[in-house]
C-alpha cells in the first residue's frame, strides 16, 4: 500500500471520507507522507557558478540519528547560514 500526501488526507477528512481518528492512525503507521522543507543555501564559485552545499549520511536510511549527528547537522546549518545565500 502506498502513501498519500498530507493535503490529500486533509481533503479526505474535510469531505468526511475518513475521520480524524483514522487520519491519526494512518499518520502513526506512516501511510501519510510528511512535508519536508528546509531552507536551501547556495554559494557562488570563483567562476561565477552557483553550488548548493549538502550534507548526506550514506547508508543512514531508516536509522535514528545520534546526538553527535544532530550536533554536526546544527553546526553545518550554522556554517551554511554564515557563508551562504538563501535560495528561497
C-alpha positions in Angstrom: 0.0 0.0 0.0 1.4 3.4 -0.9 1.3 6.7 1.0 -1.0 9.7 0.5 0.0 13.3 0.9 -0.9 15.5 3.9 -3.0 17.6 1.5 -4.9 14.5 0.3 -5.5 13.4 3.9 -6.9 16.8 4.8 -9.3 16.7 1.8 -10.5 13.2 2.8 -11.1 14.3 6.4 -12.9 17.5 5.4 -15.2 15.6 3.0 -16.0 13.0 5.7 -14.4 10.0 3.9 -12.1 9.4 6.9 -12.4 10.6 10.5 -9.7 12.4 12.4 -9.1 9.2 14.4 -8.4 7.3 11.2 -6.2 10.0 9.9 -4.1 9.9 13.1 -3.8 6.1 12.8 -2.6 6.5 9.2 0.0 9.1 10.3 1.3 6.8 13.0 1.5 3.9 10.5 3.5 6.1 8.1 0.8 6.0 5.4 0.6 9.8 5.2 3.7 11.4 3.9 5.1 14.3 5.9 6.2 17.6 4.4 9.9 18.2 4.3 11.1 21.7 3.8 14.3 23.2 4.8 16.0 26.3 3.9 18.3 25.9 0.9 21.6 27.7 0.7 23.8 28.5 -2.3 27.3 29.8 -2.7 29.0 31.4 -5.7 32.2 29.8 -7.0 35.2 31.7 -8.3 33.9 31.0 -11.8 30.5 32.7 -11.0 28.5 29.4 -10.9 26.2 28.6 -8.0 26.7 25.5 -5.9 24.5 24.1 -3.2 26.2 22.7 -0.1 24.6 19.4 1.1 25.1 17.0 4.0 24.2 13.4 3.4 24.7 10.3 5.6 25.3 7.4 3.2 23.6 4.2 4.5 21.5 6.2 7.0 18.0 5.5 5.6 15.7 4.2 8.3 18.1 4.8 11.2 17.9 7.2 14.2 20.4 10.0 14.3 22.8 10.1 17.2 23.4 13.2 19.4 26.7 13.7 17.5 25.0 13.7 14.2 22.3 16.2 15.3 25.1 18.4 16.7 27.0 18.1 13.4 23.9 19.0 11.4 23.3 22.1 13.5 26.9 23.2 13.0 26.7 22.5 9.3 23.5 24.6 9.0 25.1 27.4 11.0 28.0 27.5 8.6 25.6 27.5 5.6 23.8 30.5 7.1 27.1 32.3 7.8 28.7 31.8 4.3 25.8 31.0 2.0 23.0 32.9 0.4 19.4 31.8 0.9 18.0 30.4 -2.3 14.3 30.6 -1.2 
